[in-house]
């Protein structure tokens, strides 16, 4: 048994076991994700506990927990200890390390990870410690070798925090039993998710129906109690004593049904998933029928049967007063868009959530319909003519309340399409294609586009929909002259590209939608090639064309995402049209909407173009949404047009706002970069440079094997990242020494290392980068690492060099201030933070640092003003309120403090440490009655909160508390 304890006195106590038992080895290290010294945070948790991570949401669950102190400890990876000490590889790993599990598991070598047979780890469904990762992340990092067997919440008070058991996929039941562990008999086939709130009267019937299912031995039942005021738990506990397939979770606060379903889905281990309402009833073999249907139809994502309906509660499937029967028609997506046709007891494949996502928790009643519509846009659903359940039609049901359901119904129709009758687009469309062309002025371009379109387009039936965004030139007269299959939509103002396209799509009568700029000139075969692509490839949702500048060079041959900022751009711009690289059919994450075909039903399911974008990025945003739904995006070079790019006045004026909107939505996807996949395959290296703030892209042929090998690493890393194969990404990053010695590539490698929790590896990338490029980002990152590791002398050297070369680097001055604070050089820190503010360093950090430095200088009046300034901009900043309290205590500003703290507590009622401090301030300010009220509130919220006895004594004697600081 290997034990790790970094606190010296505790390690010495454990060492005693080595003397009495030779099987025990104790190591004076903290097990971590990398080697070296780190801060170790000691907390008061009814006894002491500790972590490499700071407290975060834990305080919301256990308000009495607080950080006491931090100390520096030595940390090691498990692989390092095994190699250094010559140990045997462990068969079992038990991790209870207060949120740092992901750090440790991510650091395990593939060989060690595959050797471990059983892992028992503390885990959470949400962030508990700042910097911690959730259970989903642990599942992902272990996915190659281990499977999640079970998750057990610690208590009803903390349903999202508990312990998870993983077993090696190669481990058989007899080995688990011989290890003395209790494991599930088998991985369940079906996960049943049940949400309950005020359903105590129905819970017995619900669980009886589930446990009498013919498939019950192959099921798991996950009950999520959404903070119900009734005692459903007692009933569930009685069933748990008899049946081992029930998991019970209780949330600390009320949540909606779709949030509860999502919580259960993230724990679900079954191949198939089905929700069950506590007040419905089931046919005894319903799940056997549904599961067998999914087994027999591997192309079907979701199956549902017919439903009996009753208006009387507490009936059974076999004996009930029937109101009627819902016999659903055969499944049709167009029909589904008009009204909900999926019965209340469907079953679907759990794997679809990987692509389609989870339930939209913003819905109250119709979130399931929203999910069926999203699923049906890219997957096959199936109706079977078997009655599988009984539905209790109650006026209290959320979906039966018009005030709730009607607005959500309108929202669904707006998002997925309208219609007064069922419509299957492919069967009723009048045209093969609807070509939507938004215009604003530039009559000559519109006329040229339409003339060439009519001349070169044949063999495809189509209509043209011109959306005029309030043109002020002669466009109006020209449009009045058009005839034939042309619709004209006139707007009284310029609504922009996205809104105009959505208007045109709603008016369309074609099977496929074509979005076309009026500054394009179509060439022969342009439309035939697009339609042929989607009709011959059922998995293709969007097709883009080859677009040319007037000089026959490429304007668009697909959209790629750069390593630098993950921003989209057109591949091979200004390369000649005949170059082999632009004349091959390829899949991309995005193509341009200057000429784009999309299946109509997919466009409607995605909600159309996001009208928040103003003439930019709306096409990339749409493509990413469609790709998320499982469809391919294809560049088809046989479809060719000229594109007289950006002819519309003001086309680029919203670029910055569009980019910010795009980043806010997609910027968290660290895996988007894909440019090298294409360039490397075509024999090129791609280098991004900057000259006087202007970015340039250079392509150079890969000339020798060394270059090809090093750039293959970059391309392979992008490919692994796109698949979100973290372990492979980490392995490729570990070969940093073979990566190309190119500044932007090394910067991306360092950045990717931090995004995949491999921060120590980023050091190698930055150190390799600096000889080639004097990058302030690299110098800052290295200095920050030195500070985090407590290596102040190294940080001093790095920051000195940084600020010598880049004296206006605001973030560098912030780090300088932090270094000075760690050295207790408060005057120097004060000056550093003032300089940081002058040079646009992080404003909050600079202002906080300035106030803390002035506390150190005993300048409490100025410090008070600094922290007040922070709270003006960040009114709920817990650190700022803590330091304001400290400065205010020195000043004796009890009246101002009480006002500030009362405001903070009113917005953050669960922050008990500030509430406790407020009671002390109120006492000092003579507001005994108000202090008494805060005391009573504390007693109600946390009767065992540390310090309540002292507060009670102070209140009874009209004294004051000796310690009033919040307990962080």
Rosetta blueprint (number, residue, H / E / L):
1 X L
2 X E
3 X E
4 X E
5 X L
6 X L
7 X L
8 X H
9 X H
10 X H
11 X H
12 X H
13 X H
14 X H
15 X H
16 X H
17 X H
18 X H
19 X H
20 X H
21 X L
22 X L
23 X L
24 X L
25 X E
26 X E
27 X E
28 X L
29 X L
30 X E
31 X E
32 X L
33 X L
34 X L
35 X L
36 X E
37 X E
38 X E
39 X E
40 X E
41 X E
42 X E
43 X E
44 X E
45 X L
46 X L
47 X L
48 X E
49 X E
50 X E
51 X E
52 X L
53 X L
54 X E
55 X E
56 X L
57 X L
58 X H
59 X H
60 X H
61 X H
62 X L
63 X L
64 X L
65 X L
66 X E
67 X E
68 X E
69 X E
70 X E
71 X E
72 X E
73 X E
74 X E
75 X E
76 X E
77 X L
78 X H
79 X H
80 X H
81 X H
82 X H
83 X H
84 X H
85 X H
86 X L
87 X L
88 X L
89 X L
90 X L
91 X L
92 X E
93 X E
94 X E
95 X E
96 X L
97 X L
98 X L
99 X L
100 X L
101 X H
102 X H
103 X H
104 X H
105 X H
106 X H
107 X H
108 X L
109 X L
110 X H
111 X H
112 X H
113 X H
114 X H
115 X H
116 X L
117 X L
118 X E
119 X E
120 X E
121 X E
122 X E
123 X E
124 X E
125 X L
126 X L
127 X L
128 X L
129 X E
130 X E
131 X L
132 X L
133 X L
134 X L
135 X H
136 X H
137 X H
138 X H
139 X H
140 X H
141 X H
142 X H
143 X L
144 X L
145 X L
146 X E
147 X E
148 X E
149 X E
150 X E
151 X E
152 X E
153 X E
154 X E
155 X E
156 X L
157 X L
158 X E
159 X E
160 X E
161 X E
162 X E
163 X E
164 X E
165 X E
166 X E
167 X E
168 X E
169 X L
170 X L
171 X L
172 X L
173 X H
174 X H
175 X H
176 X H
177 X H
178 X H
179 X L
180 X L
181 X L
182 X L
183 X L
184 X L
185 X L
186 X L
187 X L
188 X L
189 X L
190 X E
191 X E
192 X E
193 X E
194 X E
195 X E
196 X E
197 X L
198 X L
199 X L
200 X H
201 X H
202 X H
203 X H
204 X H
205 X H
206 X H
207 X H
208 X H
209 X H
210 X H
211 X H
212 X L
213 X L
214 X L
215 X L
216 X H
217 X H
218 X H
219 X E
220 X E
221 X E
222 X E
223 X E
224 X E
225 X E
226 X L
227 X L
228 X L
229 X L
230 X L
231 X L
232 X H
233 X H
234 X H
235 X H
236 X H
237 X H
238 X H
239 X H
240 X H
241 X H
242 X H
243 X L
244 X L
245 X L
246 X E
247 X E
248 X E
249 X E
250 X E
251 X L
252 X L
253 X L
254 X L
255 X L
256 X L
257 X H
258 X H
259 X H
260 X H
261 X H
262 X H
263 X H
264 X H
265 X H
266 X H
267 X H
268 X L
269 X L
270 X L
271 X L
272 X E
273 X E
274 X E
275 X E
276 X L
277 X L
278 X L
279 X L
280 X L
281 X E
282 X E
283 X L
284 X L
285 X L
286 X H
287 X H
288 X H
289 X H
290 X H
291 X H
292 X H
293 X H
294 X H
295 X H
296 X H
297 X L
298 X L
299 X L
300 X E
301 X E
302 X E
303 X E
304 X E
305 X E
306 X E
307 X E
308 X E
309 X E
310 X E
311 X L
312 X L
313 X L
314 X L
315 X L
316 X L
317 X L
318 X L
319 X L
320 X L
321 X L
322 X L
323 X L
324 X E
325 X E
326 X E
327 X L
328 X L
329 X L
330 X L
331 X L
332 X L
333 X H
334 X H
335 X H
336 X H
337 X H
338 X H
339 X L
340 X L
341 X L
342 X L
343 X L
344 X L
345 X L
346 X L
347 X E
348 X E
349 X E
350 X H
351 X H
352 X H
353 X H
354 X H
355 X H
356 X H
357 X L
358 X L
359 X L
360 X L
361 X L
362 X L
363 X L
364 X L
365 X L
366 X L
367 X H
368 X H
369 X H
370 X H
371 X H
372 X H
373 X H
374 X H
375 X H
376 X H
377 X L
378 X L
379 X L
380 X E
381 X E
382 X E
383 X E
384 X E
385 X E
386 X E
387 X E
388 X E
389 X E
390 X E
391 X E
392 X E
393 X L
394 X L
395 X L
396 X L
397 X L
398 X H
399 X H
400 X H
401 X L
402 X H
403 X H
404 X H
405 X H
406 X H
407 X H
408 X H
409 X H
410 X H
411 X H
412 X H
413 X H
414 X H
415 X H
416 X H
417 X L
418 X L
419 X L
420 X L
421 X L
422 X L
423 X L
424 X L
425 X H
426 X H
427 X H
428 X H
429 X L
430 X L
431 X E
432 X E
433 X E
434 X E
435 X E
436 X E
437 X E
438 X E
439 X E
440 X L
441 X L
442 X L
443 X H
444 X H
445 X H
446 X H
447 X H
448 X H
449 X H
450 X H
451 X H
452 X H
453 X H
454 X H
455 X H
456 X H
457 X L
458 X L
459 X L
460 X L
461 X L
462 X E
463 X E
464 X E
465 X E
466 X E
467 X E
468 X E
469 X L
470 X L
471 X L
472 X L
473 X L
474 X L
475 X H
476 X H
477 X H
478 X H
479 X H
480 X H
481 X L
482 X L
483 X L
484 X L
485 X L
486 X E
487 X E
488 X E
489 X E
490 X E
491 X L
492 X L
493 X L
494 X L
495 X L
496 X L
497 X H
498 X H
499 X H
500 X H
501 X H
502 X H
503 X H
504 X H
505 X H
506 X H
507 X H
508 X L
509 X L
510 X E
511 X E
512 X E
513 X E
514 X E
515 X E
516 X E
517 X L
518 X L
519 X L
520 X E
521 X E
522 X E
523 X L
524 X L
525 X L
526 X H
527 X H
528 X H
529 X H
530 X H
531 X H
532 X H
533 X H
534 X H
535 X H
536 X H
537 X L
538 X L
539 X L
540 X E
541 X E
542 X E
543 X E
544 X E
545 X E
546 X E
547 X E
548 X E
549 X L
550 X L
551 X L
552 X L
553 X E
554 X E
555 X E
556 X E
557 X L
558 X L
559 X E
560 X E
561 X E
562 X L
563 X L
564 X L
565 X L
566 X L
567 X L
568 X E
569 X E
570 X E
571 X L
572 X L
573 X L
574 X L
575 X L
576 X E
577 X L
578 X L
579 X L
580 X H
581 X H
582 X H
583 X L
584 X L
585 X L
586 X E
587 X E
588 X E
589 X L
590 X E
591 X L
592 X L
593 X L
594 X L
595 X E
596 X E
597 X E
598 X E
599 X E
600 X H
601 X H
602 X H
603 X H
604 X H
605 X H
606 X L
607 X L
608 X L
609 X L
610 X L
611 X L
612 X L
613 X L
614 X L
615 X L
616 X L
617 X L
618 X H
619 X H
620 X H
621 X H
622 X H
623 X H
624 X H
625 X H
626 X H
627 X H
628 X H
629 X L
630 X L
631 X L
632 X E
633 X E
634 X E
635 X E
636 X E
637 X E
638 X E
639 X E
640 X E
641 X E
642 X E
643 X E
644 X L
645 X L
646 X L
647 X L
648 X L
649 X L
650 X L
651 X L
652 X L
653 X L
654 X L
655 X H
656 X H
657 X H
658 X H
659 X H
660 X H
661 X H
662 X H
663 X H
664 X H
665 X H
666 X H
667 X L
668 X L
669 X L
670 X L
671 X L
672 X L
673 X L
674 X L
675 X H
676 X H
677 X H
678 X H
679 X H
680 X H
681 X H
682 X L
683 X L
684 X E
685 X E
686 X E
687 X E
688 X E
689 X E
690 X E
691 X E
692 X L
693 X L
694 X E
695 X E
696 X E
697 X E
698 X E
699 X E
700 X E
701 X E
702 X L
703 X L
704 X L
705 X H
706 X H
707 X H
708 X H
709 X H
710 X H
711 X H
712 X H
713 X H
714 X H
715 X H
716 X H
717 X H
718 X H
719 X H
720 X H
721 X H
722 X H
723 X L
724 X L
725 X L
726 X H
727 X H
728 X H
729 X H
730 X H
731 X H
732 X H
733 X H
734 X L
735 X L
736 X H
737 X H
738 X H
739 X L
740 X L
741 X L
742 X L
743 X H
744 X H
745 X H
746 X H
747 X H
748 X H
749 X H
750 X H
751 X H
752 X H
753 X H
754 X H
755 X H
756 X L
757 X L
758 X L
759 X H
760 X H
761 X H
762 X H
763 X H
764 X H
765 X H
766 X H
767 X H
768 X H
769 X H
770 X H
771 X L
772 X L
773 X L
774 X L
775 X L
776 X H
777 X H
778 X H
779 X H
780 X H
781 X H
782 X H
783 X H
784 X H
785 X H
786 X H
787 X H
788 X H
789 X L
790 X L
791 X L
792 X H
793 X H
794 X H
795 X H
796 X H
797 X H
798 X H
799 X H
800 X H
801 X H
802 X H
803 X H
804 X H
805 X H
806 X L
807 X L
808 X L
809 X L
810 X H
811 X H
812 X H
813 X H
814 X H
815 X H
816 X H
817 X H
818 X H
819 X H
820 X H
821 X H
822 X H
823 X L
824 X L
825 X L
826 X H
827 X H
828 X H
829 X H
830 X H
831 X H
832 X H
833 X H
834 X H
835 X H
836 X H
837 X H
838 X H
839 X L
840 X L
841 X L
842 X L
843 X H
844 X H
845 X H
846 X H
847 X H
848 X H
849 X H
850 X H
851 X H
852 X H
853 X H
854 X H
855 X H
856 X H
857 X L
858 X L
859 X L
860 X H
861 X H
862 X H
863 X H
864 X H
865 X H
866 X H
867 X H
868 X H
869 X H
870 X H
871 X H
872 X H
873 X H
874 X L
875 X L
876 X L
877 X L
878 X H
879 X H
880 X H
881 X H
882 X H
883 X H
884 X H
885 X H
886 X H
887 X H
888 X H
889 X H
890 X H
891 X H
892 X L
893 X L
894 X H
895 X H
896 X H
897 X H
898 X H
899 X H
900 X H
901 X H
902 X H
903 X H
904 X H
905 X H
906 X H
907 X H
908 X L
909 X L
910 X L
911 X L
912 X H
913 X H
914 X H
915 X H
916 X H
917 X H
918 X H
919 X H
920 X H
921 X H
922 X H
923 X H
924 X H
925 X L
926 X L
927 X L
928 X H
929 X H
930 X H
931 X H
932 X H
933 X H
934 X H
935 X H
936 X H
937 X H
938 X H
939 X H
940 X H
941 X H
942 X L
943 X L
944 X L
945 X L
946 X L
947 X L
948 X H
949 X H
950 X H
951 X H
952 X H
953 X H
954 X H
955 X H
956 X H
957 X H
958 X L
959 X L
960 X L
961 X L
962 X L
963 X L
964 X L
965 X L
966 X L
967 X L
968 X L
